Amino acid sequence: MLKSEAVKYFGTALALARALGIASASVSEWGEYVPEGRAYQLQVMTAGVLQGDPSVYTKLKDAKGR
């Protein structure tokens, strides 16, 4: 899930952070993608409007050698 998609859904990065119960600085530290665990949390919270794609996270892990 792209961070930009999640921010767009919630309106702002601050609103996204509040919805997740985390500091806005945490959202700022994310790269282009929402961390995998948070992506699935957002998928549940938004009743599937936002989707975490397992293949994206597999590719990211492979690129990092994990």
ZIVEN-V659039 format. One line per field, one symbol per residue. ss: DSSP state (2 for helix, 1 for strand, 0 for the rest). phi: phi as a letter, one per 20 degrees, with the letter a starting at -180 (. if undefined). burial: # if it has 16 or more other C-alpha atoms within 10 Angstrom, else .. Layout:
ss: ???
phi: ???
burial: ???
This chain:
ss: 012222222200222222220002222220001002222222222000000002222222222000
phi: .ffffffffeobffffgffemcffffffffefdfggfffffffffelnfeceegfffffffffemd
burial: ###..##.....#####......#..#.....####..#####......###....#.........
